[in-house]
Amino acid sequence: MARAFNFCAGPAILPLEVLQQAQAELVDYQGTGMSILEMSHRGKQYDAVHQEATANIRELMNLSDDYAVLFLQGGASLQFAMVPMNFLPPGATADYVNAGSWGSAAIKQARLLGNVTVAADCEKEIPTRVPDAAELKLTPGAAYLHLTSNETISGAQWKAFPKPAAPLVCDMSSDILSRPVDYRQFALIYAGAQKNLGPSGVTLVIVRKDLAEKAAKTIPAMLRYQTHIEAEGMYNTPPCYSVYILALTTRWLKKFGPANMFQRNRDKAQLLYHTIDASGFYRGTAKKECRSDMNVTFRLPTAELEERFCAEATKAGLSQLKGHRSVGGVRASIYNAFPVEGVQALVAFMKEFEKRNG
């Protein structure tokens, strides 16, 4: 079977060797006569998977014991509520950056639960961008500052993070483990797995234990980080198969090498951006200094041409290039597992399409 080059923003492409191993182990996991889909989450086989996934994340992110590693459910969208429930006490204020659709979504949920100040708002700006740290209007004594490291819809990414006095909280769903980051500068990180870590169904949460302990005891158990920390991730049945794929994916990333992955991601993105910039036909939508290495967004001269571009690309094996329904255009999501050959194929198609339609 010929596999398409899958540019989907999420659920996104997975490493082929991960899929092949999962296929080989699907019916009979390591000679147990059972699929991991059928196993007890309390059994030794799944426990080994869970422990490996946790250890891989700790190693790749260089985390100390001050941080808990949790595999939760509900996606990043549930974290929009869990963060203020746990970190925003009555009478306090949380600062949020609104640099796109996901930052805006987080703000809407937080405002249902407490006081929120928007420290910077560039959601509607075209070309898209994230703010400079100097632009941020921070609240003295804020409970935390929340930002989205990479806006998948707008194609804008933080290249350097601010250093506020307040704890820093970050939605890293679409660029986690794609580049060198000092993860210890954050109080809490969350990421839906379905872009760089594995399939949908599991959400990675990294949280400082000292802050989790301070959350109000009146928060429902499932929505308290401390509940999951004390139960070592086993308060309820975890998303076992999604954690298993995450373990395989992080194993693959360790073998590939984080530094090599960063260089490959930069090379893929720069190849696409160079093609866009060298053309009078394609137009990038994000400011150059904020361009995402994960989600390359661009426009063609007309919406009709964009529709034709995506349709013809799909026939050529270049799948899921249509931009988000809220903004249109074209979006090439080139996460960690996306191969260089796929970007090269897209570039060749772009040049040929421009020659015929420019």
N, C-alpha and C positions, 0 to 999 in steps of 0.2 A: 504494500500500500504506500502510495506517495503521500507524505505528510505535507500539509499546507504550511506556509509561513504565517503563523498566527500572531497578528498585531493587536489582539484584543487587550483592552485595558484591565480586564478582570471579570471573571476568572481568566487567568492568563496562562501562557505557555509554561510547561514544566520540563525539566531536563529529560531527554529521551531515555537515558539509562535509569532514571528514577521510575519512569512509567514501565519500563521493561522489567525491572526488579519487582515492582508491585504486581505486575501481571503474573510473573512466575510464582509469586507467593500468595496470590489471591485465594486460591482454593485450599491449599495446604501450607500453612505458615510454619516453616522450619521443622517439618516432620511431625507436627502436632496432630495432623489429620483434621484440622479446623482452619477456617479463615480467621484472620485477625478481626474481621467484621463480626464474628460470632463469639469472641472470647470475653471472659469477665475482665473488667477493668481492674479487678483486684488480684488477678492472677500474675504469676511470675513472668509470663511471656510479655504481657502488655506493660508490666512495671518496668521491664528492661527497656522497652521502646520509649516510655515516658522519661526515664532517667537519661537515656541517650539524647533525646531531643533537648532536654533541659541543659545537659552538659555541653552540647554543641552550641547552643545559644550563649551560654556563659563564656565559652572559649572565644567564639567569633566576636562577641561584643566586649570582651575583657571586663566582665562584671565581677565585683567583689561580693562577699557574703552579705553586704549591706542591702543588696537588692534581691527581691523575690522574682522568680520567673514563673509566670502563670499562663496556662492555656485555657482560655475562656471561650464562651460562645456569644452569639449576638452581633458579631462583626464590630467594626469601628463605630457603627451607629449606636450601639448600646453604650459604648464608652463615652459618647457625648453626654450621657446622663450620669454614668457611674462616676466620672471624674468630679463633677460638682457635688454629687451626693456625698462623696468621701472627703473631698478637699476644700469645700466651700462652706464654712460654718455660718450660722445666722449672724447677720450684722457685718460680715466681711465682704470684700469685693474681689472678684477675679478679673484679670485683664485678658483680653482675647485679641488676636490679630485676625482680621478678615481680609484674606488675600485671594479668595475664590469660593467656589461653591461649597467645599467641604468645611472650610473655616466658618462660613456663614451658617451651615447646618449645625455645627457644634455650638455656635453662639445661641441659636434659637432654643436648643435644648437646655443650655445652661441657664438662660433667662427664666425658664420655668421653675428653677430651683433656687435662685439667689440673685445677688447683685452682680451685674456684669458691666464692665467698661470696655469699649472697643478702643484698643490702644493705637490702632492704625487700620484704615479701611481703604483698600485699593481694589476691591472685588470687581467693580464695574469699569476699571480703566482698560483702555486698549491703546497700545499693546499691553498685554497682561504682564504683571510683575509681582514680586513680593517687596515689602518696604525695606528701606535701610534701617539698621538698628537705631540710628540717630533720629529717625522719624517717630519712634514709639513714644507715646505719652502714657507713662506708667503711673499707676496709683501707688503712693507711698503705703507700705504695709500690705500690699495686695496678697491675697491667699496664694495665688500662682499666676503665671503667664502661660497662656495656651497658644500654640501655633501649629500649623500644618506644614510639614517640611517640604512637601511636593504636592502641588495641586494638579491632579491628573487631568482635569477638564481644561484648565487654562494653559497647562504646560509650563508653569512657573515654579521655580525651586529655590529654596534658601541655599546659598553657597557657604555662608558663614552664619552661625546662630548668635542671637543676642545673649548678653550675660547679665540678666536682671538680678536684683537683690532677692526677688521672690523665687520660689521653686519654679522650675521650667518644665512644662508639660507639652508633649509633642505627639501629634498623630503622624506616624511614619509609615502609614500603610503602603505607600507606593514607591518608597525608595530605601527601605530598611536594608542594611547589609549590601548596599550597592556601591558604597564609597567609604573612605576612612572617616570615622566620626568618633569623637570622645563621648561615648554614651554616658559616662559618669557625670556629665554636666547637667543631666536631666533628672528630675524627681520622679517622673513617670513617662513611659513611652508605651504607646499602643499601636498595633498594626494588624489589620485584617490580613490573613495569610495569603490570599488568593492572587497576589501579584508577584512577590519575590520569595515567599517562604513555602508555599504548598497550595493545597486546594482551599476552596471556601469551606466554612464550617468551624474553623478555629481562629481565635484572635490571640495573638501574643501580647501579653502585658508585662512590662518590666516596671516594678514599683519599689521605691525606697521603703524599707520595712518600718523605719521610724515614723514616716508620715502615715502609712497605712494604719498603724496602731492608734493614731489620734482620731480616727473617724468615729462618729457618734454610734453608740451601741443601738440606737433606735432604727438604724438603716436595716431594711430586710436582709436576711442572711446572705442570700444569693447575690446581692448587690454590694456587699462589703468586701473589699479586697482582703481584709484581715481574715475573713472566714476561709477563703481559699488558701491563704498562706498557712494558717494553722492546720488545715486539712491536707497540706502538701499536694494541692491540686486535685484532691479526690473527695471533695465535699459532696459532689454528685457525679454521675457518670460523665467523664470528659468525652469530647469528640474523638474517639480512639483512632479511627482510621485516618482522619485528617492530621492528627498528631504523628501517626506512623509515617505519612507522606512527608510531613515537615522534618521528621528525623532523617529520612532518606535524602531530602533536599539539602539540609544543612550538612549532612555527611559529604554530599557531592560538592558543596561550596568549600568546605574545608580542604578537600582534595584539590580542587581547582586553585585555591589560594585567594584570599580576599584582595591582596594587592593586584594580582593578575586580573581579577574580576573588575576592579575599578578601572584599570587601564583599558580593558576590553569595552566596558561600558562607555568610557569617554571616546574611544575610537569610533564606536558605532554611532554615537550621537553626532560627533563632529563630521563624520562622513555625510550624514543626512543634512546637517545644517549648512555645510559647504555647498551641497547641491542646491539647496534652497537659495542661499545668498548669491550664488553664481547665476541664478536664473532671473529673468524679468517676468516670469510666468507664475512662479510660486512665491508666496509671501508668508514668512514666519509670523506667528501671532504673539510671541513673548519677547520682551526686551532681551537683547543679547546677553546682558550680564545676569539675567535670571533664567535663562533657557534650561529646561529640564533635560537631564540625561536619560530619563525614563520614558517620558511622554512628549514626543516631538509633534507639535501642532502647527498646521499651516493651512493657508487658503489658496484657492485658484481664482482666476478672474471673475467667474460667475458660479452661482449655486448649481446651475445646469452642468457645467464642466466638472464640478466636484462630484456630482452624482454619477456622471459617466466615468470619471476617474476610478471611483470606488468599485463600480460594477465591472469594469474591464480588469481592474487589479484582481478582483476575486476570481475571475475566470482564468487569470494567469497564476493562481495559487498564492496570491497575496491577500490574506483574509483579514476581515474586521478592521478596515482602515477608516470607516466612517467616523467623523467626529461625534462628540456627545450630542444628544438630541437638543440640549439647551443652547448650544452655540453653533452647531453645524461645522462645516469645514472638514478637514482631514486630520486624523490623529494616528501616529505610529507609536505604539507602546512597545518598547524594546527593553524589557526587564532583564534581570540577570541571565535567565535561561535562553533568551532569544539569541539565535546564532548570527554571527557576522555575515554568513552567506545570505541570510534573509534580508539584511540591510543592503547588501550589494545588489541583490535582485530587485529590491524596491527602487534603488537609485537608477538602475538600468531602465526599469519601467518608466520612472519619472522623466528621464531624458527622452525616451522614445515617445511618450505621450505628449510632451511639450513640442516635439518636432512635428507631430501630426496636428496638434490643436493650437499651438502658440501663435 
